[in-house]
Amino acid sequence: MHRESICTARRMAIVVVAAVSVSASAYAQTCASLPKYAELKAALAAATSAETSGLNNQMWGTIVDRDGIVCAVAFSGKARDSQWPGSRVISAQKANTANAFGLDSGSSSDGSGQAKGLALSTANLFSAVQPGGSLYGLQFSNPVDTAVAYRGAASSYGTATDAMVGGKIGGVNVFGGGLPLFAAGQKMMGGIGVSGDTSCADHMIAWRLRNGLKLDHLMGVGGVSGDPARPDNIIFDIGTNGQSAGGFGHPKCLMTGDQTKLPPVIQ
């Protein structure tokens, strides 16, 4: 039994090493064209400073690539406990959601797909996933991989060596703070997620962050907001009956900012 236990442990160690190696290789290949840690951190701090709606908290931000691999994690405050600790994983979950349910024009072929692409913010999903909504149950799919979310030393969280980087985080989040990333030519590259404040403020800061990173080439991309200059913007159309007029609305929050004043997307 002792010898069998040693062999089993060795096999498990080999599997873990192999998994890490595959993850590192995938990260190098797929995250290369996305912002690195330093760029994310600087842009997140600028976006957080610019948007003071909500509680005016410090924020966590995460970038994932088109395969859902975490490319960078950062925070805007002086230390990792300057913002809600629980928001680290939520920011990654939001980034994964925005990436997982976004398309560009490459999706169109043989009469199917989205000829202009389709950008959905996590804020756009709130009403659709409520009981009776067109996407009810979506929030229970694709759960967060907790082995990726909480691996590594806490002291590395939000740094260039955050152990979540290189792993597939998974998760579906259905309130504000997650946006798809589009490069020049309306090419979808992944998703970004922000968390740490009210869900409305999270959306506003994520929007400013994406704009600061110049990954908001969405002019002409399809969306549900009704505003071609902000196709995946948050929608406040939930009436007194609790229903969203368009089916993609989001509740207003404490000290909600004006979503119509957010920077327009670019070509």
TORRONU-236786 format. One record per residue: residue number from 1; residue in three letters; x, y, z of N, C-alpha, C, O, CB in turn. Coordinates in steps of 0.2 Angstrom, whole numbers. Glycine has a CB too. Layout:
REM residues N
  pos  code    n_X    n_Y    n_Z   ca_X   ca_Y   ca_Z    c_X    c_Y    c_Z    o_X    o_Y    o_Z   cb_X   cb_Y   cb_Z
  NUM   ALA      X      Y      Z      X      Y      Z      X      Y      Z      X      Y      Z      X      Y      Z
...
END
This chain:
REM residues 267
  pos  code    n_X    n_Y    n_Z   ca_X   ca_Y   ca_Z    c_X    c_Y    c_Z    o_X    o_Y    o_Z   cb_X   cb_Y   cb_Z
    1   MET      4     -6      0      0      0      0      4      6      0      3     11     -3     -5      0      6
    2   HIS     10      6      4     14     12      4     17     13     -3     17     19     -5     20     11      9
    3   ARG     19      8     -6     22      9    -13     17     12    -18     19     16    -22     25      2    -15
    4   GLU     11      9    -17      6     11    -22      4     19    -20      3     23    -25     -1      7    -21
    5   SER      4     21    -14      3     28    -12      8     32    -15      6     38    -17      2     28     -5
    6   ILE     14     30    -15     20     34    -17     19     35    -25     20     41    -28     26     31    -16
    7   CYS     17     30    -28     16     30    -36     10     34    -37     11     38    -42     15     23    -38
    8   THR      5     34    -34     -1     38    -35      1     46    -34     -1     50    -38     -7     36    -30
    9   ALA      5     47    -29      7     54    -27     11     57    -33     10     62    -35     10     54    -21
   10   ARG     15     52    -36     20     54    -41     16     56    -47     17     61    -51     25     49    -42
   11   ARG     11     51    -49      7     53    -55      3     59    -54      2     63    -59      2     47    -56
   12   MET      0     60    -48     -3     67    -47      1     73    -48     -1     78    -51     -7     67    -40
   13   ALA      7     72    -46     12     78    -46     14     79    -54     14     85    -56     18     76    -42
   14   ILE     14     74    -57     16     74    -65     10     78    -68     11     82    -72     17     67    -68
   15   VAL      4     76    -66     -2     79    -69     -2     86    -68     -4     90    -72     -9     76    -67
   16   VAL     -1     88    -61     -1     95    -59      4     99    -63      3    105    -66      0     96    -52
   17   VAL     10     97    -64     16    100    -67     14    101    -75     15    106    -78     22     96    -67
   18   ALA     11     96    -78      9     96    -85      3    101    -86      4    105    -91      6     89    -87
   19   ALA     -1    102    -81     -7    106    -82     -4    113    -81     -6    118    -85    -12    105    -76
   20   VAL      1    115    -77      4    121    -76      7    123    -82      7    129    -85      8    122    -70
   21   SER     11    118    -85     15    119    -91     11    121    -97     12    126   -101     19    113    -93
   22   VAL      5    118    -98      0    119   -103     -3    126   -102     -3    130   -107     -5    114   -103
   23   SER     -4    128    -96     -7    134    -94     -2    140    -96     -4    145    -99     -9    134    -87
   24   ALA      4    139    -94      9    144    -96     10    145   -103     11    150   -105     16    142    -92
   25   SER     10    139   -107     11    140   -114      5    143   -117      6    147   -122     12    133   -117
   26   ALA     -1    141   -115     -7    144   -118     -7    152   -116     -9    156   -120    -13    141   -115
   27   TYR     -5    154   -110     -5    161   -108      0    165   -113     -2    170   -115     -3    161   -101
   28   ALA      6    162   -114     11    165   -118      8    166   -125      9    172   -128     17    161   -118
   29   GLN      4    162   -128      2    162   -135     -4    167   -135     -5    170   -140      0    155   -137
   30   THR     -9    166   -131    -15    170   -131    -16    176   -128    -20    181   -130    -21    165   -129
   31   CYS    -12    178   -123    -12    184   -119     -7    189   -122     -7    195   -120    -11    183   -112
   32   ALA     -3    187   -127      2    191   -129      0    198   -132      3    203   -132      6    188   -135
   33   SER     -6    198   -135     -9    204   -139    -13    208   -134    -16    213   -137    -12    202   -145
   34   LEU    -14    206   -128    -18    210   -123    -14    214   -118     -8    212   -117    -23    205   -120
   35   PRO    -17    219   -115    -13    223   -110     -9    219   -105    -13    214   -102    -17    228   -107
   36   LYS     -3    220   -103      0    217    -97     -2    220    -91     -5    225    -90      8    217    -99
   37   TYR      1    217    -86     -1    219    -79      0    227    -78     -5    230    -75      3    215    -74
   38   ALA      6    229    -79      7    237    -78      2    241    -81      0    246    -79     14    238    -80
   39   GLU      1    239    -87     -4    244    -91    -11    243    -88    -15    248    -88     -4    241    -99
   40   LEU    -13    237    -86    -20    236    -83    -20    240    -77    -25    244    -75    -21    229    -82
   41   LYS    -15    240    -73    -15    243    -66    -15    251    -67    -19    254    -63     -9    241    -62
   42   ALA    -11    253    -71    -12    261    -72    -18    263    -75    -21    268    -73     -6    263    -77
   43   ALA    -21    259    -80    -27    261    -83    -33    260    -78    -38    264    -78    -29    257    -89
   44   LEU    -33    255    -74    -38    254    -69    -38    260    -63    -43    262    -61    -37    247    -65
   45   ALA    -32    262    -61    -31    267    -57    -34    274    -60    -38    278    -56    -24    269    -54
   46   ALA    -33    275    -66    -35    281    -69    -43    281    -70    -46    286    -69    -32    282    -76
   47   ALA    -46    275    -72    -53    274    -73    -57    275    -66    -62    278    -66    -55    268    -76
   48   THR    -54    272    -61    -57    273    -54    -57    280    -51    -62    282    -48    -53    268    -49
   49   SER    -52    283    -53    -51    290    -51    -56    295    -55    -59    299    -52    -44    293    -52
   50   ALA    -57    293    -61    -61    297    -65    -69    296    -64    -73    301    -65    -60    295    -73
   51   GLU    -71    290    -62    -78    289    -60    -79    288    -53    -77    284    -50    -80    282    -64
   52   THR    -82    293    -50    -83    294    -43    -91    292    -41    -93    294    -35    -81    300    -40
   53   SER    -95    289    -45   -101    287    -44   -101    281    -39    -96    279    -37   -106    286    -50
   54   GLY   -107    280    -36   -108    274    -32   -104    276    -25   -105    281    -22   -104    268    -35
   55   LEU   -101    271    -22    -98    272    -16    -91    275    -16    -88    276    -11    -97    265    -12
   56   ASN    -88    276    -22    -81    279    -23    -76    274    -20    -71    277    -17    -81    286    -21
   57   ASN    -77    268    -21    -72    263    -18    -66    262    -23    -66    264    -29    -75    256    -17
   58   GLN    -61    259    -21    -55    256    -25    -58    249    -28    -63    246    -26    -49    255    -20
   59   MET    -54    247    -33    -57    242    -38    -52    237    -39    -46    238    -39    -60    245    -44
   60   TRP    -55    231    -41    -51    225    -44    -52    225    -51    -58    227    -54    -53    218    -41
   61   GLY    -48    223    -56    -49    222    -63    -45    216    -65    -40    215    -63    -46    229    -66
   62   THR    -48    213    -70    -46    207    -73    -47    207    -80    -52    209    -83    -49    200    -70
   63   ILE    -42    204    -84    -42    203    -91    -42    196    -93    -38    192    -90    -37    207    -95
   64   VAL    -46    193    -97    -46    187   -100    -45    187   -107    -48    192   -110    -52    182    -97
   65   ASP    -42    182   -110    -42    181   -117    -48    178   -120    -53    176   -117    -35    178   -120
   66   ARG    -48    177   -127    -54    174   -130    -55    167   -128    -61    164   -129    -53    174   -138
   67   ASP    -50    163   -125    -51    157   -123    -53    157   -115    -54    151   -112    -45    153   -124
   68   GLY    -54    162   -112    -55    163   -105    -50    162   -100    -50    161    -94    -60    158   -104
   69   ILE    -44    162   -103    -38    162    -99    -36    169    -96    -36    174    -99    -31    160   -103
   70   VAL    -35    169    -89    -33    175    -86    -27    178    -88    -22    174    -87    -34    174    -78
   71   CYS    -26    184    -91    -20    187    -93    -17    192    -88    -11    192    -88    -21    190    -99
   72   ALA    -21    195    -84    -19    200    -79    -24    201    -74    -30    202    -75    -16    207    -83
   73   VAL    -22    203    -68    -26    205    -62    -23    210    -59    -17    210    -57    -27    198    -57
   74   ALA    -26    216    -57    -23    221    -54    -29    224    -49    -35    223    -50    -21    226    -59
   75   PHE    -26    229    -44    -31    233    -40    -29    240    -40    -23    241    -42    -31    230    -33
   76   SER    -33    244    -39    -32    252    -39    -29    255    -33    -26    260    -33    -38    255    -42
   77   GLY    -30    252    -27    -28    254    -21    -21    254    -19    -17    251    -23    -32    252    -15
   78   LYS    -19    256    -13    -12    255    -11    -10    248     -9     -4    246     -9    -11    260     -5
   79   ALA    -15    244     -7    -13    237     -5    -19    233     -7    -25    235     -9    -12    237      3
   80   ARG    -18    226     -6    -24    222     -9    -30    222     -4    -35    220     -7    -21    215     -9
   81   ASP    -29    224      2    -35    225      6    -38    232      6    -42    234     10    -34    223     13
   82   SER    -36    236      1    -39    243      0    -45    243     -4    -49    247     -4    -34    247     -3
   83   GLN    -47    237     -7    -53    236    -10    -56    229     -8    -52    225     -5    -52    236    -18
   84   TRP    -62    228     -8    -65    222     -6    -62    216     -8    -61    215    -14    -73    222     -8
   85   PRO    -59    211     -3    -56    205     -5    -60    201    -10    -57    198    -14    -53    202      1
   86   GLY    -66    200     -9    -71    196    -12    -71    198    -20    -74    194    -24    -77    196     -9
   87   SER    -70    204    -21    -71    207    -28    -65    205    -33    -66    205    -39    -71    214    -28
   88   ARG    -60    202    -30    -55    199    -35    -58    194    -40    -57    195    -46    -49    197    -31
   89   VAL    -61    189    -37    -63    183    -41    -69    186    -45    -70    184    -50    -65    178    -36
   90   ILE    -73    190    -42    -79    193    -45    -77    196    -52    -80    196    -57    -83    197    -41
   91   SER    -72    200    -51    -69    204    -57    -67    199    -63    -68    200    -69    -63    208    -55
   92   ALA    -64    193    -61    -62    188    -66    -68    185    -69    -69    183    -75    -58    183    -62
   93   GLN    -73    184    -64    -80    181    -66    -83    185    -72    -86    183    -77    -84    179    -60
   94   LYS    -83    191    -70    -86    196    -75    -82    196    -82    -86    196    -87    -86    203    -72
   95   ALA    -76    196    -81    -72    196    -88    -73    190    -92    -74    190    -98    -64    197    -86
   96   ASN    -74    184    -88    -75    178    -92    -82    178    -95    -83    176   -101    -75    172    -87
   97   THR    -87    181    -91    -94    181    -94    -94    186   -100    -97    184   -105    -99    184    -89
   98   ALA    -91    192   -100    -92    196   -106    -88    193   -112    -91    194   -118    -88    203   -104
   99   ASN    -83    189   -111    -80    186   -116    -84    180   -119    -84    179   -125    -73    183   -114
  100   ALA    -87    176   -114    -90    170   -116    -96    171   -120    -98    167   -124    -92    166   -110
  101   PHE    -99    177   -119   -106    178   -123   -105    184   -127   -110    188   -128   -111    179   -118
  102   GLY    -99    185   -131    -98    190   -136    -96    187   -142    -93    182   -142    -93    195   -133
  103   LEU    -98    190   -148    -96    188   -154    -93    194   -159    -95    200   -158   -101    184   -158
  104   ASP    -89    193   -163    -87    198   -168    -90    195   -175    -93    190   -175    -80    199   -169
  105   SER    -89    199   -180    -91    197   -187    -89    190   -190    -92    188   -194    -90    202   -192
  106   GLY    -83    188   -187    -81    181   -189    -86    176   -187    -85    170   -190    -74    180   -186
  107   SER    -91    177   -183    -96    172   -182   -100    171   -187   -104    166   -187    -99    174   -175
  108   SER   -101    175   -192   -105    175   -198   -103    170   -203    -98    171   -206   -107    181   -200
  109   SER   -107    165   -205   -105    161   -211   -112    157   -212   -115    155   -208    -99    156   -209
  110   ASP   -112    155   -219   -118    151   -221   -125    153   -219   -129    149   -218   -117    144   -219
  111   GLY   -126    160   -219   -132    163   -217   -133    163   -209   -139    165   -207   -137    159   -220
  112   SER   -129    161   -205   -130    161   -198   -124    165   -195   -119    167   -198   -130    154   -195
  113   GLY   -125    167   -188   -120    171   -185   -122    178   -185   -127    180   -187   -113    170   -188
  114   GLN   -117    182   -182   -119    189   -182   -114    193   -186   -108    194   -185   -117    192   -174
  115   ALA   -117    196   -192   -113    199   -197   -110    205   -194   -104    207   -197   -118    201   -203
  116   LYS   -112    208   -189   -109    214   -186   -106    213   -180   -103    217   -176   -114    220   -185
  117   GLY   -106    206   -177   -104    205   -171   -110    206   -166   -115    209   -168    -98    208   -169
  118   LEU   -109    204   -160   -114    206   -154   -110    207   -148   -107    202   -145   -119    200   -154
  119   ALA   -110    213   -145   -107    214   -139   -112    215   -133   -117    219   -134   -103    221   -139
  120   LEU   -111    211   -128   -116    211   -122   -111    212   -116   -106    209   -114   -120    204   -121
  121   SER   -113    217   -112   -110    218   -105   -113    214   -100   -119    211   -102   -111    226   -103
  122   THR   -110    212    -95   -113    208    -90   -120    212    -87   -124    209    -85   -108    207    -84
  123   ALA   -120    219    -87   -126    222    -85   -132    221    -90   -137    221    -87   -124    230    -85
  124   ASN   -130    219    -96   -136    218   -101   -139    211    -99   -145    210   -102   -133    218   -108
  125   LEU   -136    207    -95   -139    201    -94   -144    200    -88   -147    195    -87   -133    196    -92
  126   PHE   -144    206    -83   -147    205    -77   -155    203    -78   -157    198    -75   -147    212    -74
  127   SER   -158    207    -82   -166    205    -83   -167    199    -86   -171    195    -85   -169    211    -86
  128   ALA   -163    197    -91   -164    191    -95   -163    185    -91   -166    180    -93   -159    191   -101
  129   VAL   -159    185    -86   -158    179    -82   -163    178    -76   -163    173    -72   -151    178    -79
  130   GLN   -167    183    -75   -172    182    -70   -178    177    -71   -178    176    -77   -176    189    -68
  131   PRO   -181    174    -66   -186    169    -68   -191    172    -73   -194    178    -72   -190    167    -61
  132   GLY   -192    168    -78   -196    170    -84   -193    174    -89   -196    175    -95   -202    175    -81
  133   GLY   -186    176    -88   -182    179    -93   -180    174    -98   -180    168    -98   -176    182    -90
  134   SER   -178    177   -104   -176    173   -110   -169    169   -109   -168    164   -112   -175    178   -116
  135   LEU   -165    171   -104   -159    168   -102   -159    165    -95   -154    164    -93   -153    172   -103
  136   TYR   -165    164    -92   -165    161    -86   -161    155    -85   -162    150    -89   -172    160    -83
  137   GLY   -157    154    -80   -153    148    -79   -145    149    -81   -141    146    -79   -155    142    -83
  138   LEU   -144    155    -85   -137    156    -88   -133    157    -82   -127    155    -82   -137    162    -92
  139   GLN   -135    160    -77   -131    162    -71   -128    156    -67   -124    156    -63   -134    166    -66
  140   PHE   -131    150    -69   -129    144    -65   -125    139    -69   -122    134    -67   -135    140    -63
  141   SER   -123    142    -75   -119    138    -80   -112    140    -79   -110    145    -76   -121    139    -87
  142   ASN   -107    136    -82   -100    138    -82    -97    141    -75    -95    146    -75    -99    143    -87
  143   PRO    -98    137    -70    -96    139    -63    -88    141    -63    -84    139    -67    -97    134    -58
  144   VAL    -87    145    -58    -80    147    -57    -76    141    -55    -78    137    -51    -79    153    -51
  145   ASP    -70    141    -58    -65    135    -56    -61    138    -49    -57    142    -50    -60    134    -61
  146   THR    -64    135    -44    -61    138    -37    -53    136    -36    -50    139    -33    -65    135    -31
  147   ALA    -51    130    -40    -44    129    -39    -40    134    -43    -34    135    -41    -43    122    -43
  148   VAL    -42    137    -48    -39    143    -51    -40    149    -47    -35    153    -46    -41    144    -58
  149   ALA    -46    150    -45    -47    157    -41    -43    158    -35    -41    163    -33    -55    157    -40
  150   TYR    -42    152    -31    -39    153    -25    -32    150    -24    -29    149    -18    -43    150    -19
  151   ARG    -29    148    -29    -22    145    -29    -17    151    -28    -18    156    -29    -21    141    -35
  152   GLY    -11    148    -25     -6    153    -24     -6    157    -17    -12    157    -14     -5    158    -30
  153   ALA     -1    161    -16     -1    165    -10     -5    171    -10     -5    174    -16      6    166     -8
  154   ALA     -9    173     -5    -13    179     -5     -9    185     -7    -11    190     -9    -17    179      1
  155   SER     -3    185     -4      2    190     -5      3    192    -13      5    198    -14      8    189     -2
  156   SER      2    187    -17      3    189    -24     -4    191    -28     -3    193    -33      5    182    -28
  157   TYR     -9    191    -24    -15    193    -27    -15    201    -30    -13    205    -26    -21    193    -22
  158   GLY    -17    201    -36    -17    208    -39    -10    211    -41     -9    217    -43    -20    213    -34
  159   THR     -5    206    -41      1    208    -43      3    205    -50     -1    201    -53      7    206    -38
  160   ALA      9    206    -53     11    203    -59     11    195    -59     11    192    -64     17    206    -62
  161   THR     12    193    -53     13    186    -51      6    182    -48      7    177    -45     19    184    -47
  162   ASP      1    186    -49     -6    183    -46     -6    176    -49     -6    175    -55    -12    187    -48
  163   ALA     -7    171    -45     -8    164    -47    -14    162    -51    -14    157    -54     -7    160    -41
  164   MET    -19    167    -52    -24    166    -56    -22    167    -63    -26    164    -68    -30    171    -54
  165   VAL    -17    170    -65    -15    172    -71    -13    165    -74     -9    161    -71     -9    177    -71
  166   GLY    -15    164    -81    -13    158    -84    -18    152    -84    -18    147    -87     -6    155    -82
  167   GLY    -23    153    -79    -28    148    -78    -35    150    -81    -36    156    -82    -29    147    -71
  168   LYS    -39    146    -82    -46    147    -85    -50    148    -79    -52    143    -75    -49    142    -90
  169   ILE    -53    154    -78    -57    155    -72    -64    153    -72    -67    151    -67    -57    163    -70
  170   GLY    -67    153    -78    -74    152    -78    -79    157    -75    -76    162    -73    -75    145    -75
  171   GLY    -85    155    -74    -90    159    -70    -94    163    -74    -92    165    -80    -86    164    -65
  172   VAL   -100    164    -72   -105    169    -75   -108    174    -70   -110    172    -65   -111    165    -79
  173   ASN   -107    180    -72   -109    186    -68   -115    190    -72   -114    191    -78   -104    190    -66
  174   VAL   -120    192    -68   -126    195    -72   -127    202    -69   -133    204    -69   -132    190    -71
  175   PHE   -122    205    -67   -123    212    -65   -117    216    -68   -113    213    -70   -125    213    -58
  176   GLY   -118    223    -67   -113    227    -71   -106    226    -69   -104    224    -63   -115    234    -69
  177   GLY   -101    227    -74    -94    227    -72    -90    223    -77    -84    223    -77    -93    225    -66
  178   GLY    -93    219    -82    -90    215    -87    -91    218    -94    -97    219    -96    -91    208    -86
  179   LEU    -86    218    -98    -86    221   -105    -82    217   -109    -77    215   -108    -85    228   -105
  180   PRO    -84    216   -116    -80    212   -121    -75    217   -123    -76    223   -123    -84    210   -126
  181   LEU    -69    215   -125    -64    219   -128    -63    218   -136    -63    212   -138    -57    217   -125
  182   PHE    -63    223   -139    -63    223   -146    -57    228   -149    -56    233   -147    -70    226   -149
  183   ALA    -53    225   -153    -47    228   -155    -49    231   -162    -55    231   -164    -41    223   -157
  184   ALA    -44    235   -165    -46    238   -172    -48    233   -177    -46    227   -177    -39    241   -174
  185   GLY    -53    235   -181    -56    231   -185    -62    227   -182    -65    222   -185    -51    226   -188
  186   GLN    -64    229   -176    -70    226   -173    -68    218   -171    -73    214   -172    -76    227   -177
  187   LYS    -62    217   -170    -60    210   -168    -61    209   -161    -57    212   -157    -53    209   -171
  188   MET    -65    204   -159    -65    203   -152    -59    199   -149    -57    194   -152    -72    199   -150
  189   MET    -56    202   -143    -50    199   -141    -51    196   -134    -46    192   -132    -45    205   -140
  190   GLY    -56    197   -131    -57    194   -124    -62    198   -120    -67    201   -123    -50    193   -120
  191   GLY    -61    198   -113    -66    202   -109    -62    205   -103    -57    203   -101    -71    197   -107
  192   ILE    -65    210   -101    -62    214    -95    -68    214    -89    -74    215    -91    -60    221    -97
  193   GLY    -66    213    -83    -70    213    -78    -68    218    -72    -62    218    -71    -72    206    -75
  194   VAL    -72    222    -69    -71    226    -64    -76    225    -58    -82    224    -59    -71    234    -66
  195   SER    -73    225    -52    -78    224    -46    -75    228    -40    -69    228    -39    -78    217    -45
  196   GLY    -79    230    -36    -77    233    -29    -82    239    -27    -81    241    -22    -70    236    -31
  197   ASP    -87    240    -31    -92    245    -29    -99    243    -30   -100    237    -31    -90    252    -33
  198   THR   -103    248    -31   -110    246    -33   -109    243    -40   -105    244    -44   -115    252    -33
  199   SER   -114    239    -42   -114    236    -49   -114    241    -55   -111    240    -60   -119    230    -50
  200   CYS   -118    246    -53   -118    252    -58   -111    255    -59   -109    256    -65   -124    257    -56
  201   ALA   -108    257    -53   -102    260    -53    -96    255    -57    -92    258    -60    -99    262    -46
  202   ASP    -97    249    -55    -93    244    -58    -93    244    -66    -88    244    -69    -94    237    -56
  203   HIS    -99    245    -69   -100    246    -76    -96    252    -78    -93    252    -83   -107    246    -78
  204   MET    -98    258    -75    -95    264    -77    -87    264    -77    -84    266    -82    -97    270    -73
  205   ILE    -84    261    -72    -77    261    -72    -74    256    -77    -69    257    -80    -75    258    -65
  206   ALA    -78    250    -78    -75    245    -83    -76    249    -90    -71    248    -94    -80    239    -83
  207   TRP    -81    253    -91    -81    256    -97    -75    261    -98    -72    261   -104    -88    260    -98
  208   ARG    -74    265    -93    -68    270    -94    -61    266    -94    -57    268    -97    -68    274    -87
  209   LEU    -61    260    -91    -55    256    -91    -54    254    -98    -48    254   -101    -55    250    -86
  210   ARG    -59    251   -101    -59    248   -108    -57    254   -113    -53    253   -117    -65    245   -110
  211   ASN    -60    260   -112    -58    265   -116    -51    267   -115    -47    269   -120    -63    271   -114
  212   GLY    -48    267   -109    -41    269   -108    -36    264   -111    -31    266   -113    -40    270   -100
  213   LEU    -38    258   -111    -34    253   -114    -35    253   -122    -31    249   -125    -36    246   -111
  214   LYS    -39    257   -125    -41    257   -132    -43    250   -135    -40    248   -140    -34    260   -135
  215   LEU    -47    247   -131    -50    241   -134    -57    241   -134    -61    237   -132    -47    235   -129
  216   ASP    -59    247   -136    -67    249   -137    -68    250   -144    -72    255   -146    -69    254   -132
  217   HIS    -65    246   -149    -67    247   -156    -73    244   -158    -74    239   -161    -61    244   -160
  218   LEU    -79    246   -155    -86    243   -156    -90    247   -160    -96    245   -161    -89    242   -149
  219   MET    -88    253   -164    -92    256   -168    -95    252   -174    -90    250   -178    -89    263   -171
  220   GLY   -101    251   -174   -104    246   -179   -105    239   -177   -109    236   -180    -99    246   -185
  221   VAL   -103    238   -171   -104    231   -168   -111    231   -165   -113    236   -162    -99    229   -163
  222   GLY   -115    226   -166   -122    225   -163   -122    225   -156   -117    223   -152   -125    219   -166
  223   GLY   -127    227   -153   -128    227   -146   -136    228   -144   -140    228   -149   -124    233   -142
  224   VAL   -138    228   -138   -145    229   -136   -146    235   -133   -152    236   -131   -146    223   -131
  225   SER   -142    240   -132   -143    246   -128   -147    251   -132   -150    255   -129   -136    249   -127
  226   GLY   -147    251   -139   -151    255   -143   -147    262   -145   -149    266   -148   -157    257   -140
  227   ASP   -140    262   -142   -136    268   -143   -130    265   -147   -126    262   -144   -134    271   -136
  228   PRO   -130    266   -154   -124    264   -158   -117    266   -156   -112    263   -157   -125    266   -165
  229   ALA   -117    272   -152   -111    274   -149   -109    271   -143   -103    272   -141   -111    282   -148
  230   ARG   -113    267   -140   -112    263   -134   -116    257   -134   -121    256   -130   -114    268   -128
  231   PRO   -114    252   -139   -119    247   -140   -120    242   -134   -125    239   -134   -116    243   -146
  232   ASP   -115    241   -130   -116    237   -124   -116    240   -117   -114    238   -112   -110    232   -124
  233   ASN   -119    247   -118   -120    251   -112   -125    248   -107   -130    244   -109   -121    258   -114
  234   ILE   -125    250   -101   -130    248    -96   -136    251    -98   -136    257   -100   -128    249    -89
  235   ILE   -142    248    -97   -149    250    -98   -153    251    -92   -153    246    -88   -152    245   -103
  236   PHE   -156    256    -91   -160    257    -85   -167    258    -87   -170    264    -88   -158    264    -81
  237   ASP   -170    253    -89   -177    253    -91   -182    248    -87   -187    246    -90   -178    251    -98
  238   ILE   -180    247    -81   -184    243    -77   -190    247    -73   -188    252    -70   -180    239    -71
  239   GLY   -196    246    -75   -202    250    -73   -204    248    -65   -201    244    -62   -207    249    -77
  240   THR   -209    251    -63   -212    250    -57   -214    243    -56   -215    241    -50   -217    255    -55
  241   ASN   -216    240    -61   -218    233    -61   -212    228    -60   -213    222    -60   -222    231    -67
  242   GLY   -206    231    -60   -200    226    -59   -198    223    -66   -193    219    -66   -202    221    -54
  243   GLN   -201    225    -71   -199    222    -78   -195    227    -82   -197    233    -82   -206    220    -81
  244   SER   -191    224    -86   -187    228    -91   -191    229    -97   -193    223   -100   -180    225    -92
  245   ALA   -192    235   -100   -196    236   -106   -192    232   -112   -196    229   -116   -196    243   -107
  246   GLY   -186    232   -112   -182    229   -118   -180    222   -116   -178    219   -121   -177    233   -120
  247   GLY   -180    220   -110   -178    213   -108   -171    213   -106   -168    207   -104   -179    209   -114
  248   PHE   -167    218   -107   -160    218   -105   -158    223   -100   -152    226    -99   -156    219   -111
  249   GLY   -163    226    -96   -162    231    -91   -158    229    -85   -158    223    -83   -168    234    -89
  250   HIS   -156    234    -81   -152    233    -75   -155    238    -70   -157    244    -72   -144    235    -76
  251   PRO   -155    236    -64   -158    241    -59   -153    247    -57   -147    246    -59   -159    237    -52
  252   LYS   -156    252    -55   -151    258    -53   -149    257    -47   -152    253    -43   -155    265    -54
  253   CYS   -143    260    -45   -139    258    -39   -139    265    -35   -142    270    -37   -132    256    -40
  254   LEU   -136    264    -29   -134    270    -25   -130    275    -28   -125    273    -31   -131    268    -18
  255   MET   -132    281    -29   -128    286    -32   -126    284    -39   -120    284    -41   -121    287    -28
  256   THR   -131    282    -43   -129    280    -50   -127    285    -54   -130    291    -54   -136    277    -53
  257   GLY   -122    284    -58   -119    289    -63   -123    289    -69   -128    285    -70   -112    288    -65
  258   ASP   -122    294    -74   -125    295    -80   -122    291    -85   -117    293    -88   -126    302    -82
  259   GLN   -125    285    -87   -122    281    -92   -121    284    -99   -117    282   -103   -126    275    -93
  260   THR   -126    289   -101   -125    293   -107   -119    297   -108   -118    299   -114   -132    297   -108
  261   LYS   -116    298   -102   -110    303   -103   -103    299   -103    -98    302   -104   -110    307    -96
  262   LEU   -104    292   -104    -98    288   -104    -95    289   -111    -99    291   -116    -99    281   -103
  263   PRO    -88    289   -112    -85    290   -119    -88    285   -124    -89    279   -123    -78    289   -118
  264   PRO    -90    288   -130    -92    284   -135    -87    279   -138    -81    280   -137    -95    288   -141
  265   VAL    -89    273   -140    -84    268   -143    -81    271   -149    -83    276   -152    -87    261   -144
  266   ILE    -76    268   -152    -72    270   -158    -72    265   -163    -74    260   -162    -65    272   -156
  267   GLN    -71    268   -169    -71    263   -175    -65    258   -175    -65    254   -180    -70    268   -182
END
